[in-house]
């Protein structure tokens, strides 16, 4: 489409009609246009779209310009769709004095649920341009903490490798840099009610809309509507459990498949080395090909093998079991624990169809 930009920072206090008329004049004769409504349609409506770029400071779109938009939309009904010249404006929701009412020629679209957690994860992968445990850690943790706030995602790029208290402090610092305070978090929690995940098209209740307009809540199809992590962190120790939960839910899809893969591959390697009866080293345990990690650890302790070999197996089994137990009890692990587990566990995984172990 042919688009011209109306920069409100450059038009001062000019009347909207005069501004629009000046934008259209290079394209057609506007001598007969006496009122704003005359500009809304044309047999050859170019530019097809006038994109209003709001002011950087002060009222983004004051009542004068909102009224002009509404008059334009009303006038557009006189013209066939092919002859309507369109207006488009993208503004922060909290800067509008009021929200335009949707109509047959007025569409109000909320920037809601965009980007999703998956899209943020892909953005992290593109930004890192590398493969490895550090990249995977970022890809999973940042979307869970940042939600739709890509600026927060950038802010957390290195912070997520720190311990939990540093992550909490980083989130709180980000909130303060946005001008948020502890009282804002308390206000948000007073009126907040969770919104379900799974879909972007949700009619926001009035109170929730106000929170969203100020950036205090985020919504992703994966996690639903939530209070912004930085606002949560401003409540200090009162809500560090919520941040811990967001860390945990990011870690489970990353770690549990690896934990299970390590378990299965250890079982297969032990079977290759000691036969299928190795599981019977544990008293009262049936002959099962793929027992649980606790049974594997007991079997290794009681098995008839060299101490050095036993120690080698137990190191990875115990760490894998520790990681699994923490996640099973909703406890996130640290980045250092993750790196240690990754370094110990990956040699026991299959590579190209072959077993490898050091």
Legacy VTK file of the C-alpha trace (Angstrom):
# vtk DataFile Version 3.0
C-alpha trace
ASCII
DATASET POLYDATA
POINTS 358 float
0.000 0.000 0.000
1.076 3.597 -0.572
1.706 5.089 2.876
2.593 8.612 3.996
3.642 9.336 7.587
2.089 12.127 9.639
4.659 12.985 12.334
2.813 14.829 15.106
6.115 16.081 16.557
6.589 18.134 13.373
3.096 19.604 13.007
2.906 21.449 16.327
-0.590 22.655 17.109
-1.780 22.667 13.504
-5.370 21.726 12.853
-5.712 18.061 11.777
-7.598 19.098 8.625
-4.747 21.325 7.470
-2.198 18.596 8.230
-4.130 15.918 6.315
-4.789 18.295 3.432
-1.069 19.022 3.141
-0.326 15.281 3.036
-2.827 14.645 0.243
-2.027 17.721 -1.924
1.078 16.192 -3.619
-1.170 13.392 -4.883
-4.315 15.201 -5.982
-6.055 18.574 -6.258
-7.526 19.507 -2.873
-8.883 22.929 -3.806
-12.477 21.737 -3.407
-11.797 20.176 0.004
-13.306 22.486 2.601
-13.645 20.140 5.617
-11.803 17.106 6.914
-14.510 14.725 5.680
-13.736 15.652 2.053
-10.301 14.011 2.349
-11.554 10.602 3.483
-12.379 9.384 -0.032
-11.215 9.806 -3.606
-11.621 7.968 -6.944
-7.861 7.441 -6.772
-7.220 7.415 -3.005
-3.469 7.806 -2.856
-1.777 7.832 -0.487
-3.881 4.851 0.525
-2.867 5.134 4.191
-1.916 8.088 6.359
0.134 6.626 9.198
0.038 8.871 12.234
3.306 8.843 14.156
2.485 10.028 17.687
4.404 12.536 19.733
7.465 11.290 21.580
6.574 13.305 24.688
3.447 14.738 26.226
-0.027 13.550 25.217
0.618 11.001 22.497
-2.723 11.586 20.828
-4.856 14.336 22.338
-8.618 14.773 22.070
-8.315 16.975 18.980
-6.675 14.166 17.021
-8.949 11.475 18.436
-11.955 13.521 17.300
-10.375 13.880 13.849
-9.991 10.081 13.625
-13.618 9.560 14.573
-14.825 12.146 12.038
-12.687 10.503 9.355
-14.154 7.059 10.168
-17.688 8.423 10.017
-17.031 10.116 6.667
-15.502 6.937 5.234
-18.928 5.298 5.332
-19.996 7.545 2.428
-17.447 5.977 0.095
-17.057 2.550 -1.438
-14.270 0.486 0.231
-12.070 0.895 -2.838
-12.338 4.698 -2.585
-11.659 5.057 1.141
-8.422 6.623 2.240
-7.347 5.083 5.535
-5.830 6.365 8.734
-3.639 4.206 10.954
-2.177 5.081 14.336
-0.064 2.970 16.713
0.212 4.393 20.229
0.920 3.220 23.780
-2.437 2.380 25.301
-1.776 4.289 28.522
-1.168 7.534 26.622
-4.651 7.775 25.114
-7.117 10.068 26.878
-9.821 7.596 25.861
-10.144 4.492 23.704
-11.915 4.902 20.317
-15.081 2.853 20.049
-14.969 0.107 17.376
-17.367 0.675 14.488
-17.920 -0.524 10.926
-15.036 1.680 9.760
-13.052 1.701 13.028
-10.920 -1.254 14.118
-9.061 -1.223 17.429
-6.326 -3.853 17.619
-4.505 -4.482 20.893
-0.848 -5.525 20.790
-1.660 -8.486 22.993
0.033 -11.870 23.206
2.720 -10.797 20.746
5.375 -12.078 20.701
4.544 -15.449 22.172
7.001 -17.297 24.409
7.894 -19.485 21.429
8.610 -16.447 19.253
10.780 -14.928 21.984
12.618 -18.227 22.259
13.334 -18.179 18.522
14.499 -14.570 18.795
16.963 -15.653 21.499
18.274 -18.415 19.244
18.773 -16.006 16.342
20.463 -13.480 18.591
22.888 -15.981 20.150
23.970 -17.496 16.806
25.466 -20.459 18.642
24.545 -23.881 19.925
25.278 -25.183 23.375
24.057 -25.240 26.959
24.347 -21.461 27.481
22.201 -20.778 24.434
19.632 -23.381 25.509
19.474 -21.900 29.003
18.720 -18.441 27.613
16.170 -19.765 25.112
14.109 -21.343 27.872
14.478 -18.948 30.812
14.153 -15.574 29.098
10.684 -16.188 27.531
9.328 -17.441 30.867
10.550 -14.345 32.721
10.092 -11.664 30.062
6.787 -12.662 28.483
6.013 -10.110 25.734
8.612 -7.603 26.960
11.514 -7.994 24.525
13.375 -5.128 26.207
13.369 -7.156 29.423
14.587 -10.164 27.442
17.615 -8.162 26.297
18.158 -6.880 29.833
18.228 -10.457 31.178
20.619 -11.769 28.516
23.532 -12.252 30.929
21.627 -11.923 34.202
19.901 -15.303 33.774
23.277 -17.026 34.202
23.506 -15.719 37.758
22.022 -17.176 40.950
18.365 -16.698 41.740
18.892 -13.714 44.053
20.794 -11.878 41.288
18.010 -12.588 38.813
15.480 -11.242 41.312
17.590 -8.126 41.897
17.997 -7.606 38.139
14.252 -7.807 37.595
13.600 -5.319 40.393
16.210 -2.936 38.950
14.560 -3.133 35.522
11.209 -2.268 37.106
12.678 0.754 38.874
14.260 1.933 35.616
10.760 1.892 34.124
9.558 4.074 36.970
7.659 1.335 38.782
7.500 1.131 42.558
6.541 -1.412 45.186
3.206 0.363 45.615
2.477 -0.282 41.918
3.020 -4.002 42.457
0.712 -3.982 45.457
-1.951 -2.169 43.427
-1.639 -4.675 40.592
-2.052 -7.636 42.935
-5.149 -6.093 44.520
-7.100 -6.035 41.244
-5.387 -8.858 39.358
-7.116 -12.072 38.328
-5.305 -14.687 36.198
-6.109 -15.003 32.492
-6.056 -18.452 30.862
-3.412 -19.491 28.334
-4.101 -20.859 24.876
-5.534 -17.956 22.883
-4.750 -14.356 22.040
-8.267 -13.064 21.443
-9.437 -12.286 24.957
-11.755 -9.477 25.953
-9.879 -7.789 28.771
-11.880 -6.709 31.822
-11.688 -2.961 32.413
-9.374 -3.230 35.428
-7.094 -5.717 33.663
-6.973 -3.499 30.578
-5.717 -0.650 32.752
-2.937 -2.869 34.112
-1.973 -4.033 30.633
-1.996 -0.483 29.266
0.633 0.464 31.857
2.763 -2.563 31.028
2.060 -4.206 34.372
0.821 -7.476 32.916
2.005 -9.599 30.024
0.204 -12.308 28.096
1.552 -15.250 26.113
-0.508 -18.101 24.663
1.795 -20.518 26.508
1.530 -19.025 30.022
-1.594 -16.879 29.907
-1.855 -13.455 31.515
0.580 -12.694 34.337
1.869 -9.762 36.331
5.124 -8.511 34.817
8.149 -10.261 36.373
9.825 -6.949 37.197
6.754 -5.809 39.098
6.652 -9.128 40.976
10.319 -8.730 41.911
9.647 -5.301 43.414
7.769 -7.034 46.223
11.132 -8.467 47.315
11.004 -11.621 49.424
7.208 -11.612 49.482
7.047 -12.944 45.922
10.372 -14.568 45.171
8.449 -17.867 45.080
6.639 -16.645 41.965
9.929 -15.854 40.225
11.237 -19.262 41.325
8.149 -20.821 39.756
8.773 -19.038 36.464
12.363 -20.296 36.507
11.190 -23.844 37.274
8.587 -23.984 34.515
11.236 -22.856 32.011
13.701 -25.512 33.156
11.404 -28.539 33.119
10.953 -28.786 29.303
14.694 -28.231 28.898
15.932 -30.713 31.504
13.396 -33.507 31.971
13.810 -34.929 28.437
17.596 -34.940 28.962
17.200 -36.594 32.375
15.048 -39.333 30.867
17.386 -39.806 27.918
20.343 -40.199 30.301
18.395 -42.780 32.318
17.480 -44.834 29.248
20.959 -44.751 27.787
22.633 -45.686 31.069
20.291 -48.679 31.289
21.167 -49.758 27.771
24.905 -49.397 28.363
24.732 -51.365 31.613
22.786 -54.084 29.803
25.413 -54.270 27.084
28.223 -54.510 29.643
26.661 -56.740 32.337
23.688 -58.442 30.708
19.972 -58.041 31.378
20.263 -59.350 34.936
22.036 -56.257 36.269
18.719 -54.912 37.582
18.396 -57.953 39.877
21.366 -56.690 41.885
18.686 -54.835 43.862
16.870 -57.177 46.266
13.211 -57.665 45.467
13.350 -55.875 42.114
11.925 -57.548 39.034
13.909 -57.943 35.875
13.074 -54.602 34.212
15.026 -53.169 31.298
14.649 -49.496 32.231
14.244 -49.019 35.998
13.891 -45.702 37.782
16.977 -43.693 38.758
16.771 -44.687 42.414
16.829 -48.362 41.482
19.763 -47.787 39.122
21.719 -46.139 41.939
20.957 -49.024 44.342
21.937 -51.573 41.712
25.249 -49.835 41.080
26.049 -49.711 44.800
25.400 -53.463 45.226
26.718 -54.610 41.847
29.814 -56.698 41.397
32.060 -54.247 39.516
35.316 -52.424 40.027
35.137 -49.487 42.440
36.487 -47.088 39.838
33.800 -48.209 37.393
31.114 -47.973 40.059
32.226 -44.472 41.001
32.145 -43.361 37.369
28.554 -44.515 36.939
27.383 -43.205 40.298
28.659 -39.685 39.612
26.295 -39.187 36.695
23.380 -41.184 38.144
23.408 -39.295 41.450
23.578 -35.902 39.772
20.842 -36.845 37.298
18.657 -38.056 40.153
19.312 -34.854 42.122
18.232 -32.716 39.155
15.146 -34.868 38.588
14.162 -34.714 42.283
14.509 -30.928 42.443
12.322 -30.435 39.397
9.815 -33.003 40.644
9.428 -30.899 43.797
9.021 -27.605 41.879
12.489 -26.365 42.788
14.533 -24.626 40.088
18.208 -25.382 39.716
21.019 -22.872 39.296
22.939 -22.239 36.106
26.055 -23.797 37.661
24.124 -26.962 38.512
22.834 -27.040 34.955
26.318 -26.739 33.458
27.695 -29.456 35.761
24.837 -31.778 34.870
25.217 -31.052 31.160
28.952 -31.762 31.204
28.537 -35.011 33.124
25.424 -36.257 31.384
26.021 -35.569 27.703
28.828 -38.181 27.361
26.215 -40.800 28.284
23.871 -39.833 25.463
23.689 -41.359 22.025
25.584 -39.562 19.265
24.806 -40.595 15.701
23.259 -43.856 16.880
26.336 -44.915 18.889
26.799 -44.985 22.665
29.566 -42.837 24.049
30.856 -42.692 27.618
34.072 -41.362 29.058
LINES 1 359
358 0 1 2 3 4 5 6 7 8 9 10 11 12 13 14 15 16 17 18 19 20 21 22 23 24 25 26 27 28 29 30 31 32 33 34 35 36 37 38 39 40 41 42 43 44 45 46 47 48 49 50 51 52 53 54 55 56 57 58 59 60 61 62 63 64 65 66 67 68 69 70 71 72 73 74 75 76 77 78 79 80 81 82 83 84 85 86 87 88 89 90 91 92 93 94 95 96 97 98 99 100 101 102 103 104 105 106 107 108 109 110 111 112 113 114 115 116 117 118 119 120 121 122 123 124 125 126 127 128 129 130 131 132 133 134 135 136 137 138 139 140 141 142 143 144 145 146 147 148 149 150 151 152 153 154 155 156 157 158 159 160 161 162 163 164 165 166 167 168 169 170 171 172 173 174 175 176 177 178 179 180 181 182 183 184 185 186 187 188 189 190 191 192 193 194 195 196 197 198 199 200 201 202 203 204 205 206 207 208 209 210 211 212 213 214 215 216 217 218 219 220 221 222 223 224 225 226 227 228 229 230 231 232 233 234 235 236 237 238 239 240 241 242 243 244 245 246 247 248 249 250 251 252 253 254 255 256 257 258 259 260 261 262 263 264 265 266 267 268 269 270 271 272 273 274 275 276 277 278 279 280 281 282 283 284 285 286 287 288 289 290 291 292 293 294 295 296 297 298 299 300 301 302 303 304 305 306 307 308 309 310 311 312 313 314 315 316 317 318 319 320 321 322 323 324 325 326 327 328 329 330 331 332 333 334 335 336 337 338 339 340 341 342 343 344 345 346 347 348 349 350 351 352 353 354 355 356 357
